[in-house]
Amino acid sequence: MTTSPGQEPQISASEAIWDALEACGVDQVYGIPGAVTVRLYNALFDRRDRFNVVLTRHEQTAAGMAEGYGRATRRPAVLLGQGAFVATNGGEPIIEAFMSGTPMLIIADASINAFSQHGVYQSGTGDYGSFDLRQIMSGMTKYVAYATTPKETVQGIQLAYKHATSGRPGPTCVIVKDPSALGMLDPNTPPIVYSTERYLSVAAPVAPPDAVKRAVDLIIDARTPVIVSGNGVHHAQAYRELQEFAEFLGAGVATSYRGKGTFAETHPQALGVMGLFPEKAANAVVSEADLIIAVGTRLSPSDTANENPLLIDPSRQKILHVDVEPRNIGWTFPVDEGLVGDAGRVIRQIIDEMRAKEEQIPADERAAHVIERKADHDYFHDPESESTTVPTRPERAIAELNKALAPDAIVSLDAGNNRVWTTHYFQVKQPGPMLIPGGTAGMGWGPPAILGAKIAFPDRQCVSVSGDGGFGLSIQAVPTAVDQGLAVVFVVLNDSGLGMVMRGQGDKLIASEFRPIDYAELARVYGAKGYRITEPDQLGPALTTALQDDGPSVIDIVIDPGVDYLKMRATDLVGYQYRAI
């Protein structure tokens, strides 16, 4: 919103909210109207040509869509709804956004009328007899504004956008009540409501030049450097910079779990995901490295095989750590140099500083070594991917997905076995968004997330992979997709149970088995296409057809429940010990 001396003195807060968000470039609103938020939705009626307003069937779907859209675009969508239900039903995707650094802007109401101190119906003020909405949201967002006046509402929106998108991104929240959301304001009297555009001038940070020079010295002195790419590269969308950096050094690129997709796994220098469920070549090359260049990753326990010193050991390896959040640098391991800044800009700084020393870098020799080690460890090869046994093995299911999808397809994962299988066997063909839950990693996250990605990229194939447990938790994503005409494909790996739980229980199964459900038939009831896969040869043709459908499809694959996901676990790192080039 822009003000001037001749401007009308009184503006409704509900209009000023959308003025501010429109100035920020926000155009996505997901949620369910109710209470105070009905009037905020009403104010969007005359802006329907500028805002895409999606009515979802559940707040979990709305929050998950906002998370998926934010991950795919690095821009926040608005989650709009009643505070009691946004905080509870929508809580898991909000927490996932907080822990994974996804921008999101939440607008929620605290009560429906002026009697919040007397009546407790849907009141979130935190007073006697009421729940404390602000405290709940403070625990799962970067920033919370509790607006008590119309001006505080608009200023809260401006700052919420700024905090959601600057530094390490994340969800932010503005809590409103009747007077603060529906009242009138004079933007030209103190506290003055300034132009929204001026809150957006926040440049991506870069590292100090002297620190960059020290980092370059570390790289020049290294014999066997390796790059570990994390989710921060997705945040910065630094895919081209990462590839140029890797090729300049001749270094292999391993990714963290959430960094999958930051580097094409078909690239000669790609090593795949490292850690607990790795491509063996990734762990091998990382363990051999004398310098680990960690970019946008905290090197969490799952990425370091529970901090196994045979994989990463600061007493025998040097660590150069790049991250936009200072607290992340040196969080897990001590570092020899830490560069605080945007991943893409810092990588560019390093490359520019190294140009004069290019002749000192044995890029071809290093790249040849990476290719050799990948051959040693059967990179992305498993005979079970060609299995013809019935029921279908999950390795075969993901192999068929690999064959069917376009290089720029967007895939979302969910919790459980499906996530491990897909992370391990799905080979990313070109860098870009890969929607992977890793904050709470809760069941049911993936199906709503893929809807947000499809809205962001309507011309790209968008596929959700989940288990039957997670899909059942978020089945409401299917009618939402039908209502919105979103041509997404929901792939369900169906073993009629909580597969990861059943594996841990052995012969003593309890509270982990489901009555078999045909999700393809259920999809058809909702108005989507449904394909039931009982034999592996049916899967390829079904995927080809579903990817051409003009609406949502569910591919329900009956999989072998006896395949143990722990076969992919890095149980023995002894063979990965350092070996010089």
C-alpha positions as CSV (number, residue, x, y, z in Angstrom):
1,M,0.0,0.0,0.0
2,T,1.3,3.4,-0.9
3,T,0.3,6.6,0.9
4,S,0.4,10.2,-0.1
5,P,-0.9,13.5,1.3
6,G,-3.9,13.5,-1.0
7,Q,-4.9,9.9,-0.1
8,E,-8.3,9.2,1.4
9,P,-7.7,9.3,5.2
10,Q,-9.8,6.2,6.1
11,I,-9.1,2.7,4.7
12,S,-10.6,-0.6,5.9
13,A,-8.0,-3.0,7.4
14,S,-9.4,-5.9,5.3
15,E,-8.7,-4.0,2.1
16,A,-5.3,-2.7,3.4
17,I,-4.2,-6.3,4.1
18,W,-4.6,-7.4,0.5
19,D,-3.1,-4.1,-0.7
20,A,0.0,-4.9,1.2
21,L,0.2,-8.6,0.1
22,E,-0.4,-7.6,-3.5
23,A,2.5,-5.2,-3.3
24,C,4.6,-8.1,-2.0
25,G,3.7,-10.1,-5.1
26,V,1.7,-12.7,-3.1
27,D,-1.2,-14.1,-5.1
28,Q,-2.0,-17.5,-3.5
29,V,-4.6,-17.9,-0.7
30,Y,-5.4,-21.4,0.7
31,G,-7.8,-22.2,3.5
32,I,-11.4,-22.5,4.8
33,P,-13.5,-19.4,5.6
34,G,-15.0,-19.0,9.1
35,A,-15.6,-16.4,11.8
36,V,-13.5,-13.2,11.3
37,T,-11.8,-14.6,8.3
38,V,-15.1,-14.7,6.3
39,R,-14.8,-10.9,6.0
40,L,-11.2,-11.1,4.9
41,Y,-12.3,-13.6,2.2
42,N,-15.1,-11.3,1.2
43,A,-12.5,-8.5,0.6
44,L,-10.9,-10.8,-2.0
45,F,-14.1,-10.9,-4.2
46,D,-13.1,-8.0,-6.3
47,R,-9.5,-9.2,-6.5
48,R,-10.2,-12.6,-8.0
49,D,-8.3,-11.7,-11.1
50,R,-5.1,-11.1,-8.9
51,F,-5.4,-13.8,-6.2
52,N,-5.9,-17.5,-6.6
53,V,-8.2,-18.4,-3.8
54,V,-8.5,-22.1,-3.1
55,L,-11.1,-23.6,-0.8
56,T,-9.7,-26.8,0.6
57,R,-11.5,-29.7,2.4
58,H,-9.3,-29.5,5.5
59,E,-6.8,-27.1,7.1
60,Q,-4.1,-29.8,6.8
61,T,-4.5,-29.7,3.0
62,A,-4.4,-25.9,3.0
63,A,-1.2,-25.8,5.1
64,G,0.4,-28.6,3.1
65,M,-0.4,-26.8,-0.1
66,A,1.2,-23.6,1.2
67,E,4.3,-25.6,2.1
68,G,4.5,-27.2,-1.2
69,Y,4.0,-24.0,-3.1
70,G,6.6,-22.3,-0.9
71,R,9.2,-25.0,-1.5
72,A,8.6,-25.1,-5.2
73,T,8.8,-21.3,-5.7
74,R,10.6,-19.9,-2.6
75,R,7.6,-17.5,-2.3
76,P,5.1,-17.6,0.4
77,A,1.4,-18.5,0.0
78,V,-1.2,-17.3,2.5
79,L,-2.8,-19.8,4.8
80,L,-6.1,-18.2,5.9
81,G,-8.5,-19.6,8.3
82,Q,-9.8,-19.8,11.9
83,G,-7.0,-19.8,14.4
84,A,-8.3,-22.8,16.4
85,F,-8.2,-25.0,13.4
86,V,-5.2,-23.6,11.5
87,A,-3.1,-24.2,14.6
88,T,-4.3,-27.7,15.2
89,N,-5.4,-29.3,11.9
90,G,-2.8,-27.3,10.0
91,G,-0.1,-27.6,12.6
92,E,2.0,-30.4,11.2
93,P,2.8,-28.7,7.8
94,I,3.4,-25.4,9.6
95,I,6.0,-27.1,11.9
96,E,7.5,-28.8,8.8
97,A,7.8,-25.4,7.2
98,F,9.5,-24.0,10.3
99,M,12.0,-26.8,10.5
100,S,12.7,-27.0,6.8
101,G,12.9,-23.2,6.1
102,T,9.9,-22.8,3.9
103,P,8.3,-19.4,3.5
104,M,4.6,-19.2,4.4
105,L,2.3,-16.4,5.7
106,I,-0.5,-17.4,8.1
107,I,-3.5,-15.2,8.8
108,A,-5.7,-16.6,11.6
109,D,-8.3,-15.2,13.9
110,A,-8.2,-15.3,17.7
111,S,-11.9,-14.9,18.4
112,I,-15.1,-14.2,16.6
113,N,-16.5,-11.3,18.4
114,A,-15.9,-8.6,21.1
115,F,-16.7,-10.9,24.0
116,S,-13.4,-12.8,24.1
117,Q,-12.9,-12.0,27.8
118,H,-16.4,-13.3,28.7
119,G,-17.2,-16.0,26.2
120,V,-14.7,-18.7,25.4
121,Y,-16.2,-20.0,22.2
122,Q,-13.3,-20.3,19.7
123,S,-11.4,-17.6,21.6
124,G,-7.6,-17.9,21.4
125,T,-6.6,-15.0,23.7
126,G,-4.9,-17.1,26.3
127,D,-7.0,-15.8,29.1
128,Y,-8.8,-17.8,31.8
129,G,-10.9,-20.4,30.1
130,S,-9.3,-19.9,26.7
131,F,-6.4,-21.4,24.8
132,D,-3.4,-19.3,23.9
133,L,-3.2,-19.1,20.1
134,R,-0.2,-16.8,20.2
135,Q,1.8,-19.2,22.3
136,I,0.9,-22.1,20.1
137,M,1.9,-20.2,16.9
138,S,5.1,-18.8,18.5
139,G,6.4,-22.4,19.0
140,M,6.2,-23.2,15.3
141,T,6.8,-19.9,13.3
142,K,9.6,-17.4,12.9
143,Y,7.5,-14.4,13.8
144,V,4.0,-13.8,15.3
145,A,2.1,-10.5,15.3
146,Y,-0.9,-10.3,17.6
147,A,-2.8,-7.4,16.1
148,T,-5.1,-5.4,18.4
149,T,-5.7,-2.4,16.0
150,P,-6.2,-2.1,12.3
151,K,-2.8,-0.5,11.9
152,E,-1.1,-3.3,13.8
153,T,-2.7,-5.7,11.4
154,V,-1.3,-4.1,8.3
155,Q,2.1,-3.5,9.8
156,G,2.1,-7.1,11.0
157,I,1.4,-8.3,7.5
158,Q,4.3,-6.2,6.1
159,L,6.7,-7.5,8.7
160,A,5.4,-11.1,8.4
161,Y,6.3,-11.1,4.7
162,K,9.7,-9.6,5.3
163,H,10.6,-12.2,8.0
164,A,9.1,-15.1,6.0
165,T,11.4,-14.4,3.0
166,S,14.6,-13.0,4.5
167,G,17.5,-14.9,6.0
168,R,16.6,-18.5,6.5
169,P,12.9,-18.5,5.3
170,G,10.1,-19.8,7.4
171,P,6.4,-19.5,8.3
172,T,5.1,-16.3,10.0
173,C,1.7,-15.5,11.5
174,V,-0.6,-12.6,12.0
175,I,-3.4,-13.1,14.5
176,V,-6.4,-10.9,14.1
177,K,-9.7,-10.2,15.9
178,D,-12.8,-8.4,14.8
179,P,-11.7,-4.8,15.6
180,S,-8.1,-5.3,14.2
181,A,-9.1,-7.0,11.0
182,L,-12.4,-5.2,10.2
183,G,-11.8,-1.7,11.5
184,M,-10.8,1.5,9.7
185,L,-7.4,3.2,9.7
186,D,-5.8,6.4,8.7
187,P,-2.4,5.5,7.3
188,N,-1.0,9.1,7.5
189,T,-1.3,9.6,11.3
190,P,1.2,8.0,13.7
191,P,1.9,5.1,13.8
192,I,2.2,5.7,10.0
193,V,1.6,2.9,7.6
194,Y,4.4,3.2,5.1
195,S,4.6,1.8,1.6
196,T,4.9,-2.0,1.6
197,E,7.5,-2.0,-1.2
198,R,10.1,-0.3,1.1
199,Y,10.0,-3.4,3.5
200,L,11.1,-5.6,0.7
201,S,14.6,-4.2,0.0
202,V,16.5,-7.0,1.8
203,A,19.5,-8.1,-0.3
204,A,20.8,-11.7,0.0
205,P,23.8,-11.7,2.3
206,V,27.4,-12.4,1.1
207,A,30.5,-13.5,3.0
208,P,33.3,-11.1,3.9
209,P,36.1,-11.1,1.3
210,D,38.9,-12.1,3.8
211,A,36.9,-15.2,4.9
212,V,36.4,-16.1,1.2
213,K,40.2,-15.9,0.7
214,R,40.8,-18.2,3.6
215,A,38.2,-20.6,2.2
216,V,39.9,-20.6,-1.2
217,D,43.2,-21.5,0.5
218,L,41.6,-24.5,2.1
219,I,40.3,-25.6,-1.2
220,I,43.6,-25.2,-3.0
221,D,45.5,-27.1,-0.3
222,A,43.0,-30.0,-0.5
223,R,43.8,-33.2,-2.4
224,T,40.4,-34.9,-2.2
225,P,37.6,-32.3,-1.6
226,V,34.0,-33.3,-1.7
227,I,30.9,-31.1,-1.8
228,V,27.9,-31.9,0.4
229,S,24.8,-30.0,-0.8
230,G,21.8,-29.4,1.4
231,N,18.4,-27.8,1.5
232,G,19.9,-24.4,1.6
233,V,20.8,-24.8,-2.0
234,H,17.1,-25.3,-2.7
235,H,16.4,-22.1,-0.7
236,A,18.8,-20.1,-2.7
237,Q,17.9,-21.9,-6.0
238,A,21.7,-22.0,-6.5
239,Y,21.6,-25.0,-8.9
240,R,23.6,-23.5,-11.7
241,E,26.2,-22.1,-9.2
242,L,26.6,-25.5,-7.5
243,Q,27.1,-27.3,-10.8
244,E,29.7,-24.8,-12.0
245,F,31.5,-25.0,-8.7
246,A,31.6,-28.8,-8.8
247,E,32.9,-28.9,-12.4
248,F,35.4,-26.2,-11.6
249,L,36.9,-28.3,-8.8
250,G,36.3,-31.7,-10.3
251,A,34.8,-32.7,-6.9
252,G,32.0,-35.2,-6.3
253,V,28.7,-33.9,-5.0
254,A,26.9,-35.8,-2.3
255,T,23.6,-34.4,-1.0
256,S,21.9,-34.5,2.4
257,Y,18.5,-36.1,2.5
258,R,16.7,-32.8,2.1
259,G,19.3,-31.7,-0.4
260,K,18.2,-34.3,-2.9
261,G,17.4,-32.6,-6.1
262,T,20.0,-29.8,-5.7
263,F,22.3,-31.6,-8.1
264,A,21.3,-33.9,-11.0
265,E,22.0,-37.5,-10.0
266,T,22.7,-38.3,-13.6
267,H,25.7,-35.9,-13.7
268,P,29.1,-37.7,-13.9
269,Q,30.2,-36.1,-10.6
270,A,26.9,-36.8,-8.7
271,L,27.2,-39.2,-5.8
272,G,23.6,-39.3,-4.6
273,V,22.3,-39.0,-1.0
274,M,24.7,-39.7,1.8
275,G,24.2,-40.8,5.4
276,L,22.0,-43.5,7.0
277,F,20.3,-44.7,3.7
278,P,22.9,-43.7,1.2
279,E,24.1,-44.4,-2.3
280,K,27.2,-46.3,-1.2
281,A,29.4,-44.2,-3.5
282,A,28.4,-41.0,-1.6
283,N,29.5,-42.4,1.8
284,A,32.7,-43.8,0.2
285,V,33.8,-40.5,-1.4
286,V,32.8,-38.4,1.7
287,S,34.7,-40.7,4.0
288,E,37.8,-40.4,1.8
289,A,37.7,-36.6,1.5
290,D,40.3,-34.5,3.2
291,L,38.1,-31.4,2.8
292,I,34.3,-31.4,3.1
293,I,32.6,-28.4,1.6
294,A,29.2,-28.3,3.2
295,V,26.8,-25.9,1.5
296,G,23.4,-25.2,3.0
297,T,23.3,-28.3,5.3
298,R,23.5,-28.7,9.1
299,L,25.1,-32.1,8.6
300,S,22.3,-33.7,10.8
301,P,22.6,-37.2,12.3
302,S,20.7,-38.8,9.5
303,D,23.0,-37.2,7.0
304,T,26.1,-38.3,8.8
305,A,25.1,-41.9,9.7
306,N,24.6,-40.8,13.3
307,E,27.8,-38.8,13.3
308,N,29.9,-41.9,12.5
309,P,33.6,-40.8,12.5
310,L,34.3,-43.2,9.6
311,L,32.2,-40.9,7.5
312,I,33.0,-37.5,8.9
313,D,35.7,-36.9,11.4
314,P,37.0,-33.3,12.0
315,S,40.2,-34.7,13.5
316,R,41.2,-36.1,10.1
317,Q,39.2,-33.9,7.7
318,K,38.8,-30.2,7.3
319,I,35.4,-28.7,7.0
320,L,34.4,-25.5,5.1
321,H,30.8,-24.7,5.9
322,V,28.5,-22.3,4.0
323,D,25.1,-21.3,5.3
324,V,22.7,-18.3,5.4
325,E,22.0,-18.9,9.1
326,P,25.0,-18.3,11.3
327,R,23.8,-20.7,14.0
328,N,23.9,-23.6,11.5
329,I,27.6,-23.3,10.9
330,G,29.5,-25.5,13.3
331,W,26.3,-26.8,14.8
332,T,27.1,-30.5,14.4
333,F,30.9,-30.5,13.8
334,P,33.6,-27.8,14.4
335,V,34.6,-26.1,11.2
336,D,37.9,-24.8,9.8
337,E,36.1,-21.9,8.0
338,G,32.5,-20.8,8.1
339,L,31.0,-18.5,5.4
340,V,27.7,-16.9,6.3
341,G,25.6,-15.9,3.3
342,D,23.3,-16.9,0.5
343,A,24.5,-20.2,-1.0
344,G,24.5,-19.0,-4.6
345,R,26.2,-15.7,-3.9
346,V,28.9,-17.3,-1.7
347,I,29.6,-20.0,-4.2
348,R,30.0,-17.3,-6.8
349,Q,32.4,-15.4,-4.5
350,I,34.5,-18.5,-4.1
351,I,34.6,-19.3,-7.9
352,D,35.6,-15.7,-8.7
353,E,38.4,-15.7,-6.1
354,M,39.7,-19.0,-7.4
355,R,39.9,-18.1,-11.1
356,A,43.5,-16.8,-10.8
357,K,44.5,-20.2,-9.3
358,E,42.6,-22.5,-11.8
359,E,45.8,-24.2,-13.0
360,Q,46.4,-25.5,-9.4
361,I,43.1,-27.5,-9.5
362,P,43.4,-31.1,-10.8
363,A,39.7,-31.1,-11.9
364,D,40.0,-33.9,-14.5
365,E,41.8,-36.2,-12.1
366,R,39.3,-35.7,-9.3
367,A,36.3,-36.2,-11.6
368,A,37.8,-39.5,-12.9
369,H,38.2,-40.7,-9.3
370,V,34.5,-40.0,-8.6
371,I,33.5,-42.0,-11.7
372,E,35.7,-44.9,-10.6
373,R,34.2,-45.0,-7.1
374,K,30.7,-44.9,-8.5
375,A,31.5,-48.0,-10.5
376,D,33.0,-49.7,-7.5
377,H,29.7,-49.2,-5.6
378,D,27.1,-49.9,-8.3
379,Y,25.8,-46.4,-8.4
380,F,22.0,-46.4,-8.7
381,H,21.9,-50.0,-9.7
382,D,19.9,-52.8,-7.9
383,P,18.7,-56.0,-9.7
384,E,15.5,-55.9,-7.7
385,S,14.5,-52.8,-9.8
386,E,13.7,-55.3,-12.6
387,S,11.9,-57.8,-10.4
388,T,8.7,-59.4,-11.9
389,T,7.5,-61.0,-8.7
390,V,4.0,-60.5,-7.4
391,P,3.1,-58.5,-5.3
392,T,5.2,-55.7,-6.8
393,R,8.5,-54.9,-5.1
394,P,8.9,-51.3,-4.1
395,E,12.2,-51.1,-6.0
396,R,10.4,-52.0,-9.2
397,A,7.7,-49.4,-8.5
398,I,10.2,-46.6,-8.2
399,A,12.1,-47.8,-11.2
400,E,8.9,-47.5,-13.3
401,L,8.4,-44.0,-11.9
402,N,12.0,-43.2,-13.0
403,K,11.2,-44.4,-16.5
404,A,7.9,-42.6,-16.8
405,L,8.6,-39.1,-15.5
406,A,10.0,-36.2,-17.4
407,P,13.4,-34.8,-16.3
408,D,11.7,-31.7,-14.8
409,A,8.9,-33.5,-13.0
410,I,8.3,-32.5,-9.3
411,V,8.0,-35.3,-6.8
412,S,6.8,-35.1,-3.2
413,L,7.4,-37.7,-0.6
414,D,5.8,-38.7,2.6
415,A,6.7,-40.4,5.9
416,G,7.5,-44.1,6.2
417,N,9.0,-46.8,4.0
418,N,7.9,-45.0,0.8
419,R,10.2,-42.1,1.6
420,V,13.2,-44.3,2.1
421,W,12.5,-46.3,-1.1
422,T,12.0,-43.2,-3.2
423,T,14.9,-41.3,-1.8
424,H,17.2,-44.2,-2.6
425,Y,15.9,-45.4,-5.9
426,F,14.4,-42.3,-7.6
427,Q,17.2,-40.7,-9.7
428,V,16.9,-36.9,-10.1
429,K,17.6,-36.1,-13.8
430,Q,17.9,-32.3,-13.5
431,P,18.2,-30.0,-10.4
432,G,15.0,-28.4,-9.1
433,P,12.4,-28.8,-6.4
434,M,12.1,-32.1,-4.7
435,L,9.5,-31.9,-2.0
436,I,10.9,-34.0,0.9
437,P,9.6,-33.8,4.5
438,G,12.4,-33.7,7.0
439,G,11.4,-31.4,9.8
440,T,8.6,-33.4,11.4
441,A,8.4,-35.8,8.5
442,G,4.8,-36.6,9.4
443,M,2.5,-39.0,7.5
444,G,0.1,-37.3,5.1
445,W,2.5,-34.4,4.3
446,G,3.2,-35.3,0.6
447,P,-0.3,-35.4,-1.1
448,P,-1.3,-31.8,-0.1
449,A,2.3,-30.5,-0.9
450,I,2.1,-31.7,-4.5
451,L,-1.1,-29.6,-5.0
452,G,0.8,-26.4,-4.1
453,A,3.7,-27.4,-6.5
454,K,1.2,-28.0,-9.3
455,I,-0.4,-24.6,-8.9
456,A,3.1,-23.1,-9.0
457,F,4.1,-25.1,-12.1
458,P,1.0,-26.1,-14.0
459,D,2.9,-27.3,-17.1
460,R,5.2,-29.7,-15.2
461,Q,4.4,-33.3,-14.1
462,C,3.7,-33.4,-10.4
463,V,3.6,-36.7,-8.5
464,S,3.1,-37.5,-4.9
465,V,4.5,-40.8,-3.5
466,S,3.1,-42.0,-0.2
467,G,2.2,-45.1,1.7
468,D,-1.4,-46.2,2.3
469,G,-1.0,-44.9,5.9
470,G,0.0,-41.4,4.9
471,F,-2.4,-41.2,2.0
472,G,-5.3,-42.2,4.2
473,L,-4.5,-39.4,6.6
474,S,-4.7,-36.8,3.8
475,I,-7.2,-38.3,1.5
476,Q,-9.0,-34.9,1.5
477,A,-6.3,-33.7,-0.9
478,V,-8.0,-35.8,-3.7
479,P,-11.4,-33.9,-3.7
480,T,-9.5,-30.6,-3.4
481,A,-7.4,-31.6,-6.5
482,V,-10.7,-32.5,-8.3
483,D,-12.3,-29.2,-7.4
484,Q,-9.3,-27.3,-8.6
485,G,-8.8,-29.3,-11.8
486,L,-5.2,-30.1,-10.8
487,A,-3.6,-32.8,-13.0
488,V,-1.5,-34.5,-10.3
489,V,-0.7,-38.1,-9.8
490,F,-1.0,-39.7,-6.3
491,V,1.1,-42.9,-6.2
492,V,0.2,-45.1,-3.2
493,L,2.6,-47.9,-2.1
494,N,-0.1,-50.0,-0.4
495,D,1.0,-52.7,2.0
496,S,-2.2,-52.5,4.1
497,G,-0.3,-51.3,7.1
498,L,2.2,-49.0,8.7
499,G,5.2,-50.7,6.9
500,M,8.0,-49.2,8.9
501,V,6.2,-50.0,12.2
502,M,5.4,-53.5,11.1
503,R,9.1,-54.1,10.3
504,G,10.1,-53.1,13.8
505,Q,7.4,-55.3,15.4
506,G,8.5,-58.5,13.7
507,D,6.0,-61.3,14.5
508,K,4.2,-59.3,17.2
509,L,2.1,-57.0,15.2
510,I,-0.2,-54.6,17.1
511,A,-1.9,-51.4,16.0
512,S,0.0,-51.4,12.7
513,E,-2.2,-53.3,10.2
514,F,-5.1,-51.9,8.2
515,R,-8.1,-53.5,6.5
516,P,-7.2,-53.6,2.8
517,I,-8.5,-50.5,1.0
518,D,-8.7,-50.0,-2.8
519,Y,-7.7,-46.3,-3.0
520,A,-8.2,-46.4,-6.8
521,E,-11.9,-47.1,-6.3
522,L,-12.1,-44.4,-3.6
523,A,-10.5,-41.9,-6.0
524,R,-13.2,-42.6,-8.6
525,V,-15.9,-41.9,-6.0
526,Y,-14.2,-38.5,-5.4
527,G,-14.2,-37.7,-9.1
528,A,-10.6,-38.6,-9.9
529,K,-9.2,-41.3,-12.1
530,G,-8.1,-44.5,-10.3
531,Y,-5.7,-47.3,-11.3
532,R,-5.3,-50.4,-9.2
533,I,-1.9,-52.2,-9.7
534,T,-1.7,-55.8,-8.7
535,E,1.2,-56.9,-11.0
536,P,4.4,-55.0,-11.9
537,D,3.8,-55.0,-15.6
538,Q,0.6,-52.9,-15.2
539,L,2.5,-50.0,-13.6
540,G,4.3,-48.5,-16.6
541,P,1.2,-48.2,-18.8
542,A,-0.9,-46.9,-15.9
543,L,1.7,-44.2,-15.2
544,T,1.9,-43.2,-18.8
545,T,-1.9,-42.8,-18.9
546,A,-2.2,-41.0,-15.6
547,L,0.4,-38.5,-16.5
548,Q,-1.6,-37.6,-19.6
549,D,-4.9,-37.2,-17.7
550,D,-6.3,-33.7,-17.5
551,G,-7.3,-34.1,-13.8
552,P,-6.0,-35.9,-10.7
553,S,-5.3,-39.6,-10.7
554,V,-4.6,-42.2,-8.0
555,I,-2.3,-45.1,-8.8
556,D,-2.8,-47.7,-5.9
557,I,0.1,-50.2,-6.1
558,V,-0.2,-53.4,-4.0
559,I,3.4,-53.9,-2.9
560,D,5.2,-56.7,-1.2
561,P,5.1,-56.0,2.6
562,G,8.0,-58.3,3.2
563,V,10.8,-56.2,1.6
564,D,13.0,-54.8,4.4
565,Y,13.8,-51.1,3.9
566,L,16.8,-51.6,6.3
567,K,18.7,-53.3,3.4
568,M,19.6,-49.8,2.3
569,R,20.9,-48.8,5.7
570,A,24.6,-47.9,6.0
571,T,25.4,-50.6,8.6
572,D,29.1,-51.0,7.8
573,L,31.3,-48.0,7.0
574,V,34.6,-49.8,7.4
575,G,35.0,-50.3,3.7
576,Y,34.6,-46.6,3.1
577,Q,37.8,-45.6,4.9
578,Y,40.1,-43.1,3.3
579,R,41.9,-44.1,0.1
580,A,44.0,-41.6,-1.7
581,I,43.6,-40.9,-5.4
